[in-house]
Structure formats: structure tokens, C-alpha cells
Amino acid sequence: MGFKRAEWHSGLVYRQICEECKTGVEYMDDKLDFRPWYPDGFVYCPRCKTPLRHSEKYAVDPATGASLSLPTEVPAETIAAQPAGVVLFCTQCGNKFGENDRFCAKCGNKR
């Protein structure tokens, strides 16, 4: 079974830091590879070859370098303050979190 690179291109630039070697990686979505375990796509770090999972939250304005996405990080105090029985959903993909989930089972986003 062959896997394809993206057949679409938004023209956006993405920038993220490799967790393994701390190298800054900048790429456009036409460079994304796809695998079943990375359905949103990924790129390899050019330095250490670690696969970096793609997310729209890494989009930057090429002219200014400013992030184009709103922060989706939820402070730990907010999570702890949620009353029992409240259903929480992933801010990235909308998947329902399990009671003790710290990460989304669908996209891997932090709760």
C-alpha cells in the first residue's frame, strides 16, 4: 500500500520545534507525508529524522513570523476545577475526552 504526499496546498507556512534535538523546522503543507498513525500528516526533522506531527496550530505568517492560531492550551487548574460529570471535548478535533484522559485518543492533543 502506498502513501501519498498532500495533493492540496494552502500556501501557509508552519513552524515547530523538534522535541528530540530542539531544531526549528519550517515547512509548507505540500511537504506533508501521511500514514495511518499520523492522519493529519507529518514531516521529518531535517537534523535527527524524527517524525513531527503536523497541526494547524503551527501555522505562522511568513511576513511577520507571528502565529496564526489561537492558543488552545488549557491550564491544569481549569481541568482540575471541572466538576465531576462534565463532558470535555478536544479543542483541536472535537473528540470526547475520557474521564482520566490527559491526551486526546483521536489526535493526541493535550487536554
C-alpha positions in Angstrom: 0.0 0.0 0.0 1.5 3.4 -1.0 1.1 6.6 0.9 0.8 9.9 -0.8 2.1 13.4 0.0 -0.5 16.1 0.2 -2.4 16.8 -3.1 -3.6 20.1 -1.8 -1.6 23.2 -0.7 -3.0 26.0 1.4 0.1 28.2 0.9 0.6 28.5 4.7 3.9 28.2 6.4 4.2 26.1 9.5 6.9 26.3 12.2 7.6 23.9 15.1 10.5 22.8 17.3 11.7 19.2 17.3 11.3 17.7 20.8 14.3 15.4 20.3 17.0 17.8 19.0 15.4 21.2 19.6 15.8 22.2 15.9 13.4 24.7 14.5 11.6 23.2 11.5 9.7 25.3 8.9 7.7 23.7 6.2 4.7 24.2 3.9 1.8 21.7 3.8 2.8 20.4 0.3 5.7 18.6 2.1 3.5 16.6 4.4 3.6 12.8 4.4 0.6 10.7 5.7 0.5 7.4 7.5 -2.4 5.8 9.4 -0.8 6.7 12.7 -0.4 10.3 11.6 -3.7 11.1 9.8 -3.1 14.8 9.9 0.3 14.4 8.2 3.9 14.8 9.4 7.3 16.0 8.3 10.7 14.6 9.3 13.1 16.8 11.3 16.0 17.5 8.9 18.5 17.1 11.7 17.5 13.9 13.6 14.9 12.5 11.3 12.2 12.3 14.0 8.7 12.5 12.5 6.9 15.7 13.6 3.2 15.6 13.7 1.5 18.4 11.7 -1.1 20.6 13.2 -2.8 23.8 12.1 -1.6 25.4 15.4 1.9 25.6 13.9 0.8 28.0 11.1 2.7 31.3 11.0 2.5 34.4 9.0 5.5 34.2 6.6 5.9 38.0 6.7 6.0 38.5 10.4 6.6 35.1 11.9 3.6 35.5 14.2 1.4 32.6 15.0 -1.9 32.4 13.1 -3.7 30.2 15.6 -5.3 31.0 18.9 -3.8 29.2 21.9 -5.6 26.0 22.7 -3.7 25.1 25.9 -6.0 24.7 28.9 -4.3 25.5 32.2 -4.1 22.5 34.6 -6.1 24.4 37.2 -9.0 24.7 34.9 -9.0 21.0 34.2 -8.8 20.2 37.9 -11.6 22.7 38.7 -14.2 20.9 36.4 -17.0 19.4 38.4 -17.5 15.6 38.1 -19.8 14.6 35.3 -18.9 17.4 33.0 -18.1 16.2 29.5 -14.9 17.7 28.0 -14.0 17.7 24.3 -10.7 18.2 22.5 -10.2 21.7 21.4 -8.4 20.5 18.2 -10.6 17.8 16.8 -13.8 17.8 19.0 -13.3 14.2 20.2 -14.8 13.5 23.7 -12.2 13.0 26.5 -12.4 10.0 28.8 -12.6 10.7 32.5 -8.9 10.2 33.1 -7.5 11.1 29.7 -4.7 13.6 29.6 -4.4 13.5 25.8 -6.9 13.1 23.0 -7.2 9.5 21.9 -8.0 10.6 18.3 -5.4 13.4 17.6 -3.0 13.3 20.6 -3.7 16.9 21.6 -3.1 17.7 25.3 -6.2 18.1 27.4 
